[in-house]
């Protein structure tokens, strides 16, 4: 039970991290596009 919960939490944090990275990358790209 705890193992499953832990895996789920790890997965969630990994997904959250990649979403944050993606959002940062997208916003930088967006700024880059709007800059030019």
Secondary structure, 3 states (H helix, E strand, C coil): CHHHHHHHHHHHHHHHHHHHHHHHHHHHHHHHHHHC
